Amino acid sequence: MSRVKYIPALIDFLPDDSWLPDGSFDARLYRFRAQRRWSLERMAKWLGKNERSVRKWEDGRYPDPAELAQIDGKMAAYKTR
């Protein structure tokens, strides 16, 4: 996960990440969680999954395509609230 180790510092410095490229699913998932300062436990509960799954996804092992699309959709809907 070293490729995203600077994102929390950027999030504290910049209030909005709309300038960042969409990137990979693992980066989007981590950025979404870090922006809200959510723990793995909180993120997992919000997604209705377990912490181990969220950790795997943030480490680059993705869920099946249908589940990935569902999670992306839920994150997008949350951002527009």
VOSEKE-117475 format. One record per atom (N, C-alpha, C, O): x, y, z; chain. Coordinates in steps of 0.2 Angstrom, whole numbers, always signed. Atoms other than C-alpha are relative to their C-alpha. Layout:
// residues N
<torfi xx="X" yy="Y" zz="Z" chain="A"/>
...
END
This chain:
// residues 81
<torfi xx="+4" yy="-6" zz="+0" chain="A"/>
<torfi xx="+0" yy="+0" zz="+0" chain="A"/>
<torfi xx="+4" yy="+6" zz="+0" chain="A"/>
<torfi xx="+2" yy="+12" zz="+1" chain="A"/>
<torfi xx="-4" yy="-5" zz="+0" chain="A"/>
<torfi xx="+15" yy="+11" zz="-1" chain="A"/>
<torfi xx="-2" yy="+5" zz="-5" chain="A"/>
<torfi xx="+0" yy="+11" zz="-5" chain="A"/>
<torfi xx="+1" yy="-5" zz="+5" chain="A"/>
<torfi xx="+9" yy="+19" zz="-17" chain="A"/>
<torfi xx="-5" yy="+5" zz="+2" chain="A"/>
<torfi xx="-6" yy="+10" zz="-2" chain="A"/>
<torfi xx="+5" yy="-5" zz="-2" chain="A"/>
<torfi xx="-5" yy="+28" zz="-8" chain="A"/>
<torfi xx="+2" yy="+3" zz="+7" chain="A"/>
<torfi xx="-2" yy="+6" zz="+11" chain="A"/>
<torfi xx="-2" yy="-2" zz="-7" chain="A"/>
<torfi xx="+5" yy="+33" zz="+8" chain="A"/>
<torfi xx="-1" yy="+7" zz="+1" chain="A"/>
<torfi xx="-1" yy="+10" zz="+7" chain="A"/>
<torfi xx="+0" yy="-7" zz="+0" chain="A"/>
<torfi xx="+5" yy="+51" zz="+4" chain="A"/>
<torfi xx="-7" yy="+3" zz="-1" chain="A"/>
<torfi xx="-8" yy="+9" zz="+1" chain="A"/>
<torfi xx="+7" yy="-3" zz="+2" chain="A"/>
<torfi xx="-14" yy="+53" zz="+0" chain="A"/>
<torfi xx="-3" yy="+3" zz="+7" chain="A"/>
<torfi xx="-6" yy="+8" zz="+6" chain="A"/>
<torfi xx="+3" yy="-3" zz="-6" chain="A"/>
<torfi xx="-19" yy="+56" zz="+19" chain="A"/>
<torfi xx="+3" yy="+7" zz="+1" chain="A"/>
<torfi xx="-1" yy="+12" zz="+3" chain="A"/>
<torfi xx="-3" yy="-7" zz="+0" chain="A"/>
<torfi xx="-7" yy="+71" zz="+19" chain="A"/>
<torfi xx="-3" yy="+5" zz="-5" chain="A"/>
<torfi xx="-5" yy="+10" zz="-3" chain="A"/>
<torfi xx="+3" yy="-4" zz="+5" chain="A"/>
<torfi xx="-14" yy="+77" zz="+3" chain="A"/>
<torfi xx="-7" yy="+2" zz="+2" chain="A"/>
<torfi xx="-10" yy="+8" zz="+0" chain="A"/>
<torfi xx="+7" yy="-1" zz="-2" chain="A"/>
<torfi xx="-32" yy="+75" zz="+9" chain="A"/>
<torfi xx="-1" yy="+6" zz="+5" chain="A"/>
<torfi xx="-5" yy="+10" zz="+5" chain="A"/>
<torfi xx="+0" yy="-6" zz="-5" chain="A"/>
<torfi xx="-28" yy="+86" zz="+24" chain="A"/>
<torfi xx="+1" yy="+6" zz="-2" chain="A"/>
<torfi xx="-1" yy="+11" zz="+0" chain="A"/>
<torfi xx="-2" yy="-6" zz="+3" chain="A"/>
<torfi xx="-20" yy="+99" zz="+14" chain="A"/>
<torfi xx="-5" yy="+3" zz="-5" chain="A"/>
<torfi xx="-6" yy="+9" zz="-5" chain="A"/>
<torfi xx="+5" yy="-2" zz="+5" chain="A"/>
<torfi xx="-33" yy="+99" zz="+0" chain="A"/>
<torfi xx="-7" yy="-2" zz="+1" chain="A"/>
<torfi xx="-8" yy="-8" zz="+3" chain="A"/>
<torfi xx="+7" yy="+2" zz="-2" chain="A"/>
<torfi xx="-52" yy="+99" zz="+4" chain="A"/>
<torfi xx="-3" yy="-4" zz="-5" chain="A"/>
<torfi xx="-8" yy="-8" zz="-4" chain="A"/>
<torfi xx="+4" yy="+3" zz="+5" chain="A"/>
<torfi xx="-57" yy="+92" zz="-13" chain="A"/>
<torfi xx="+5" yy="-4" zz="-4" chain="A"/>
<torfi xx="+11" yy="-2" zz="-6" chain="A"/>
<torfi xx="-5" yy="+4" zz="+4" chain="A"/>
<torfi xx="-49" yy="+78" zz="-23" chain="A"/>
<torfi xx="-2" yy="-1" zz="-7" chain="A"/>
<torfi xx="+0" yy="-6" zz="-11" chain="A"/>
<torfi xx="+2" yy="+1" zz="+6" chain="A"/>
<torfi xx="-58" yy="+81" zz="-39" chain="A"/>
<torfi xx="+5" yy="+1" zz="-6" chain="A"/>
<torfi xx="+4" yy="-1" zz="-11" chain="A"/>
<torfi xx="-5" yy="-1" zz="+5" chain="A"/>
<torfi xx="-42" yy="+86" zz="-48" chain="A"/>
<torfi xx="+4" yy="-7" zz="-1" chain="A"/>
<torfi xx="+8" yy="-7" zz="-6" chain="A"/>
<torfi xx="-4" yy="+6" zz="+1" chain="A"/>
<torfi xx="-35" yy="+68" zz="-45" chain="A"/>
<torfi xx="-3" yy="-4" zz="-5" chain="A"/>
<torfi xx="-9" yy="-4" zz="-6" chain="A"/>
<torfi xx="+3" yy="+5" zz="+5" chain="A"/>
<torfi xx="-37" yy="+55" zz="-59" chain="A"/>
<torfi xx="-4" yy="-5" zz="+4" chain="A"/>
<torfi xx="-3" yy="-6" zz="+10" chain="A"/>
<torfi xx="+4" yy="+5" zz="-4" chain="A"/>
<torfi xx="-50" yy="+42" zz="-55" chain="A"/>
<torfi xx="+4" yy="-6" zz="+2" chain="A"/>
<torfi xx="+3" yy="-8" zz="+8" chain="A"/>
<torfi xx="-5" yy="+5" zz="-2" chain="A"/>
<torfi xx="-36" yy="+29" zz="-54" chain="A"/>
<torfi xx="-3" yy="-7" zz="+1" chain="A"/>
<torfi xx="-9" yy="-8" zz="-2" chain="A"/>
<torfi xx="+2" yy="+7" zz="-1" chain="A"/>
<torfi xx="-38" yy="+11" zz="-49" chain="A"/>
<torfi xx="-5" yy="+0" zz="+5" chain="A"/>
<torfi xx="-6" yy="+4" zz="+9" chain="A"/>
<torfi xx="+5" yy="+1" zz="-5" chain="A"/>
<torfi xx="-52" yy="+4" zz="-39" chain="A"/>
<torfi xx="+3" yy="+0" zz="+7" chain="A"/>
<torfi xx="+0" yy="+3" zz="+12" chain="A"/>
<torfi xx="-3" yy="+0" zz="-7" chain="A"/>
<torfi xx="-40" yy="+1" zz="-24" chain="A"/>
<torfi xx="+2" yy="+7" zz="+3" chain="A"/>
<torfi xx="+1" yy="+9" zz="+8" chain="A"/>
<torfi xx="-2" yy="-6" zz="-2" chain="A"/>
<torfi xx="-34" yy="+19" zz="-24" chain="A"/>
<torfi xx="-7" yy="+4" zz="+1" chain="A"/>
<torfi xx="-7" yy="+8" zz="+6" chain="A"/>
<torfi xx="+6" yy="-4" zz="-1" chain="A"/>
<torfi xx="-52" yy="+26" zz="-26" chain="A"/>
<torfi xx="-3" yy="-2" zz="+7" chain="A"/>
<torfi xx="-6" yy="+2" zz="+11" chain="A"/>
<torfi xx="+3" yy="+2" zz="-7" chain="A"/>
<torfi xx="-58" yy="+15" zz="-11" chain="A"/>
<torfi xx="+4" yy="+3" zz="+6" chain="A"/>
<torfi xx="+1" yy="+5" zz="+10" chain="A"/>
<torfi xx="-4" yy="-2" zz="-6" chain="A"/>
<torfi xx="-44" yy="+20" zz="+0" chain="A"/>
<torfi xx="-1" yy="+8" zz="+1" chain="A"/>
<torfi xx="-2" yy="+10" zz="+6" chain="A"/>
<torfi xx="+1" yy="-8" zz="+0" chain="A"/>
<torfi xx="-46" yy="+39" zz="-5" chain="A"/>
<torfi xx="-7" yy="+1" zz="+3" chain="A"/>
<torfi xx="-7" yy="+6" zz="+7" chain="A"/>
<torfi xx="+7" yy="-1" zz="-3" chain="A"/>
<torfi xx="-65" yy="+38" zz="-1" chain="A"/>
<torfi xx="+0" yy="-1" zz="+7" chain="A"/>
<torfi xx="-2" yy="+3" zz="+11" chain="A"/>
<torfi xx="-1" yy="+2" zz="-7" chain="A"/>
<torfi xx="-61" yy="+30" zz="+16" chain="A"/>
<torfi xx="+4" yy="+5" zz="+4" chain="A"/>
<torfi xx="+2" yy="+8" zz="+9" chain="A"/>
<torfi xx="-4" yy="-5" zz="-3" chain="A"/>
<torfi xx="-47" yy="+42" zz="+20" chain="A"/>
<torfi xx="-3" yy="+7" zz="+1" chain="A"/>
<torfi xx="-2" yy="+10" zz="+6" chain="A"/>
<torfi xx="+3" yy="-6" zz="+0" chain="A"/>
<torfi xx="-57" yy="+57" zz="+16" chain="A"/>
<torfi xx="-5" yy="+1" zz="+5" chain="A"/>
<torfi xx="-6" yy="+6" zz="+8" chain="A"/>
<torfi xx="+5" yy="+0" zz="-5" chain="A"/>
<torfi xx="-70" yy="+53" zz="+28" chain="A"/>
<torfi xx="+3" yy="-2" zz="+7" chain="A"/>
<torfi xx="-1" yy="-2" zz="+12" chain="A"/>
<torfi xx="-4" yy="+2" zz="-6" chain="A"/>
<torfi xx="-57" yy="+47" zz="+41" chain="A"/>
<torfi xx="-4" yy="-6" zz="+3" chain="A"/>
<torfi xx="-4" yy="-7" zz="+9" chain="A"/>
<torfi xx="+3" yy="+7" zz="-2" chain="A"/>
<torfi xx="-66" yy="+30" zz="+42" chain="A"/>
<torfi xx="+5" yy="-5" zz="+1" chain="A"/>
<torfi xx="+10" yy="-5" zz="-2" chain="A"/>
<torfi xx="-4" yy="+6" zz="-2" chain="A"/>
<torfi xx="-58" yy="+15" zz="+50" chain="A"/>
<torfi xx="-2" yy="-5" zz="-5" chain="A"/>
<torfi xx="-7" yy="-5" zz="-9" chain="A"/>
<torfi xx="+2" yy="+6" zz="+4" chain="A"/>
<torfi xx="-58" yy="-1" zz="+40" chain="A"/>
<torfi xx="-6" yy="-3" zz="+2" chain="A"/>
<torfi xx="-11" yy="-5" zz="-2" chain="A"/>
<torfi xx="+6" yy="+3" zz="-3" chain="A"/>
<torfi xx="-71" yy="-7" zz="+52" chain="A"/>
<torfi xx="-7" yy="+4" zz="-2" chain="A"/>
<torfi xx="-12" yy="+1" zz="-4" chain="A"/>
<torfi xx="+6" yy="-4" zz="+2" chain="A"/>
<torfi xx="-83" yy="+8" zz="+48" chain="A"/>
<torfi xx="-1" yy="-1" zz="-8" chain="A"/>
<torfi xx="-7" yy="-1" zz="-9" chain="A"/>
<torfi xx="+1" yy="+1" zz="+7" chain="A"/>
<torfi xx="-80" yy="+6" zz="+29" chain="A"/>
<torfi xx="-3" yy="-6" zz="-1" chain="A"/>
<torfi xx="-8" yy="-7" zz="-5" chain="A"/>
<torfi xx="+3" yy="+6" zz="+1" chain="A"/>
<torfi xx="-84" yy="-12" zz="+30" chain="A"/>
<torfi xx="-7" yy="-1" zz="+2" chain="A"/>
<torfi xx="-11" yy="-3" zz="-2" chain="A"/>
<torfi xx="+7" yy="-1" zz="-3" chain="A"/>
<torfi xx="-100" yy="-9" zz="+40" chain="A"/>
<torfi xx="-4" yy="+3" zz="-5" chain="A"/>
<torfi xx="-10" yy="+1" zz="-7" chain="A"/>
<torfi xx="+4" yy="-4" zz="+4" chain="A"/>
<torfi xx="-105" yy="+4" zz="+28" chain="A"/>
<torfi xx="-2" yy="-4" zz="-7" chain="A"/>
<torfi xx="-7" yy="-3" zz="-10" chain="A"/>
<torfi xx="+0" yy="+4" zz="+6" chain="A"/>
<torfi xx="-102" yy="-8" zz="+13" chain="A"/>
<torfi xx="-4" yy="-6" zz="+1" chain="A"/>
<torfi xx="-6" yy="-10" zz="-4" chain="A"/>
<torfi xx="+3" yy="+6" zz="-2" chain="A"/>
<torfi xx="-110" yy="-22" zz="+22" chain="A"/>
<torfi xx="+4" yy="-6" zz="-1" chain="A"/>
<torfi xx="+2" yy="-12" zz="-3" chain="A"/>
<torfi xx="-5" yy="+5" zz="+1" chain="A"/>
<torfi xx="-94" yy="-32" zz="+21" chain="A"/>
<torfi xx="+4" yy="-1" zz="+6" chain="A"/>
<torfi xx="+3" yy="+2" zz="+11" chain="A"/>
<torfi xx="-5" yy="+1" zz="-5" chain="A"/>
<torfi xx="-80" yy="-38" zz="+32" chain="A"/>
<torfi xx="+6" yy="+4" zz="-1" chain="A"/>
<torfi xx="+8" yy="+6" zz="-7" chain="A"/>
<torfi xx="-6" yy="-4" zz="+1" chain="A"/>
<torfi xx="-64" yy="-28" zz="+36" chain="A"/>
<torfi xx="+5" yy="-4" zz="-4" chain="A"/>
<torfi xx="+9" yy="-1" zz="-8" chain="A"/>
<torfi xx="-4" yy="+4" zz="+4" chain="A"/>
<torfi xx="-54" yy="-42" zz="+28" chain="A"/>
<torfi xx="-1" yy="+1" zz="-8" chain="A"/>
<torfi xx="+4" yy="+2" zz="-11" chain="A"/>
<torfi xx="+1" yy="-2" zz="+7" chain="A"/>
<torfi xx="-62" yy="-39" zz="+11" chain="A"/>
<torfi xx="+2" yy="+7" zz="-2" chain="A"/>
<torfi xx="+5" yy="+7" zz="-7" chain="A"/>
<torfi xx="-2" yy="-6" zz="+1" chain="A"/>
<torfi xx="-60" yy="-21" zz="+12" chain="A"/>
<torfi xx="+8" yy="+1" zz="+0" chain="A"/>
<torfi xx="+10" yy="+4" zz="-5" chain="A"/>
<torfi xx="-8" yy="+0" zz="+0" chain="A"/>
<torfi xx="-41" yy="-23" zz="+16" chain="A"/>
<torfi xx="+2" yy="-3" zz="-6" chain="A"/>
<torfi xx="+7" yy="+0" zz="-9" chain="A"/>
<torfi xx="-2" yy="+3" zz="+6" chain="A"/>
<torfi xx="-39" yy="-35" zz="+2" chain="A"/>
<torfi xx="-1" yy="+5" zz="-6" chain="A"/>
<torfi xx="+3" yy="+5" zz="-11" chain="A"/>
<torfi xx="+1" yy="-4" zz="+5" chain="A"/>
<torfi xx="-47" yy="-23" zz="-10" chain="A"/>
<torfi xx="+4" yy="+6" zz="-1" chain="A"/>
<torfi xx="+7" yy="+8" zz="-6" chain="A"/>
<torfi xx="-4" yy="-6" zz="-1" chain="A"/>
<torfi xx="-37" yy="-8" zz="-4" chain="A"/>
<torfi xx="+8" yy="-3" zz="-2" chain="A"/>
<torfi xx="+12" yy="+1" zz="-4" chain="A"/>
<torfi xx="-7" yy="+3" zz="+2" chain="A"/>
<torfi xx="-21" yy="-20" zz="-7" chain="A"/>
<torfi xx="+0" yy="-2" zz="-8" chain="A"/>
<torfi xx="+5" yy="-4" zz="-10" chain="A"/>
<torfi xx="-1" yy="+1" zz="+7" chain="A"/>
<torfi xx="-26" yy="-22" zz="-25" chain="A"/>
<torfi xx="-4" yy="-7" zz="-3" chain="A"/>
<torfi xx="-3" yy="-8" zz="-9" chain="A"/>
<torfi xx="+3" yy="+6" zz="+2" chain="A"/>
<torfi xx="-36" yy="-39" zz="-25" chain="A"/>
<torfi xx="-8" yy="+2" zz="+0" chain="A"/>
<torfi xx="-11" yy="+3" zz="+5" chain="A"/>
<torfi xx="+7" yy="-2" zz="+1" chain="A"/>
<torfi xx="-53" yy="-34" zz="-32" chain="A"/>
<torfi xx="-5" yy="-5" zz="+1" chain="A"/>
<torfi xx="-4" yy="-11" zz="+0" chain="A"/>
<torfi xx="+6" yy="+5" zz="+0" chain="A"/>
<torfi xx="-70" yy="-41" zz="-30" chain="A"/>
<torfi xx="-2" yy="-1" zz="-7" chain="A"/>
<torfi xx="+1" yy="+1" zz="-12" chain="A"/>
<torfi xx="+2" yy="+1" zz="+6" chain="A"/>
<torfi xx="-79" yy="-48" zz="-44" chain="A"/>
<torfi xx="-3" yy="+6" zz="-3" chain="A"/>
<torfi xx="-5" yy="+11" zz="+0" chain="A"/>
<torfi xx="+2" yy="-6" zz="+4" chain="A"/>
<torfi xx="-85" yy="-36" zz="-58" chain="A"/>
<torfi xx="-6" yy="+3" zz="+3" chain="A"/>
<torfi xx="-7" yy="+9" zz="+3" chain="A"/>
<torfi xx="+7" yy="-2" zz="-2" chain="A"/>
<torfi xx="-103" yy="-35" zz="-52" chain="A"/>
<torfi xx="+0" yy="+4" zz="+7" chain="A"/>
<torfi xx="-3" yy="+9" zz="+8" chain="A"/>
<torfi xx="-1" yy="-3" zz="-7" chain="A"/>
<torfi xx="-98" yy="-31" zz="-34" chain="A"/>
<torfi xx="+4" yy="+6" zz="+0" chain="A"/>
<torfi xx="+2" yy="+11" zz="+3" chain="A"/>
<torfi xx="-4" yy="-6" zz="+1" chain="A"/>
<torfi xx="-85" yy="-19" zz="-39" chain="A"/>
<torfi xx="-4" yy="+6" zz="-3" chain="A"/>
<torfi xx="-4" yy="+12" zz="+0" chain="A"/>
<torfi xx="+4" yy="-5" zz="+2" chain="A"/>
<torfi xx="-98" yy="-9" zz="-49" chain="A"/>
<torfi xx="-5" yy="+2" zz="+5" chain="A"/>
<torfi xx="-7" yy="+8" zz="+5" chain="A"/>
<torfi xx="+5" yy="-2" zz="-5" chain="A"/>
<torfi xx="-110" yy="-9" zz="-35" chain="A"/>
<torfi xx="+3" yy="+4" zz="+6" chain="A"/>
<torfi xx="+0" yy="+9" zz="+8" chain="A"/>
<torfi xx="-3" yy="-5" zz="-5" chain="A"/>
<torfi xx="-97" yy="-2" zz="-23" chain="A"/>
<torfi xx="+2" yy="+6" zz="-3" chain="A"/>
<torfi xx="+1" yy="+11" zz="+1" chain="A"/>
<torfi xx="-1" yy="-6" zz="+3" chain="A"/>
<torfi xx="-92" yy="+11" zz="-35" chain="A"/>
<torfi xx="-6" yy="+4" zz="+0" chain="A"/>
<torfi xx="-6" yy="+10" zz="+1" chain="A"/>
<torfi xx="+6" yy="-4" zz="+0" chain="A"/>
<torfi xx="-110" yy="+16" zz="-37" chain="A"/>
<torfi xx="-2" yy="+3" zz="+7" chain="A"/>
<torfi xx="-4" yy="+8" zz="+7" chain="A"/>
<torfi xx="+1" yy="-2" zz="-7" chain="A"/>
<torfi xx="-112" yy="+17" zz="-18" chain="A"/>
<torfi xx="+4" yy="+6" zz="+2" chain="A"/>
<torfi xx="+2" yy="+11" zz="+5" chain="A"/>
<torfi xx="-4" yy="-6" zz="-1" chain="A"/>
<torfi xx="-97" yy="+28" zz="-17" chain="A"/>
<torfi xx="-2" yy="+6" zz="-4" chain="A"/>
<torfi xx="-2" yy="+12" zz="-1" chain="A"/>
<torfi xx="+1" yy="-6" zz="+4" chain="A"/>
<torfi xx="-102" yy="+39" zz="-31" chain="A"/>
<torfi xx="-7" yy="+3" zz="+3" chain="A"/>
<torfi xx="-7" yy="+10" zz="+3" chain="A"/>
<torfi xx="+6" yy="-3" zz="-3" chain="A"/>
<torfi xx="-120" yy="+41" zz="-23" chain="A"/>
<torfi xx="+1" yy="+4" zz="+6" chain="A"/>
<torfi xx="-2" yy="+9" zz="+7" chain="A"/>
<torfi xx="-2" yy="-4" zz="-6" chain="A"/>
<torfi xx="-112" yy="+46" zz="-7" chain="A"/>
<torfi xx="+3" yy="+6" zz="-1" chain="A"/>
<torfi xx="+2" yy="+11" zz="+3" chain="A"/>
<torfi xx="-4" yy="-6" zz="+1" chain="A"/>
<torfi xx="-101" yy="+59" zz="-14" chain="A"/>
<torfi xx="-5" yy="+5" zz="-2" chain="A"/>
<torfi xx="-3" yy="+11" zz="-1" chain="A"/>
<torfi xx="+5" yy="-5" zz="+2" chain="A"/>
<torfi xx="-116" yy="+68" zz="-22" chain="A"/>
<torfi xx="-5" yy="+2" zz="+5" chain="A"/>
<torfi xx="-9" yy="+6" zz="+3" chain="A"/>
<torfi xx="+5" yy="-2" zz="-5" chain="A"/>
<torfi xx="-126" yy="+69" zz="-6" chain="A"/>
<torfi xx="+2" yy="+7" zz="+2" chain="A"/>
<torfi xx="-2" yy="+10" zz="+7" chain="A"/>
END
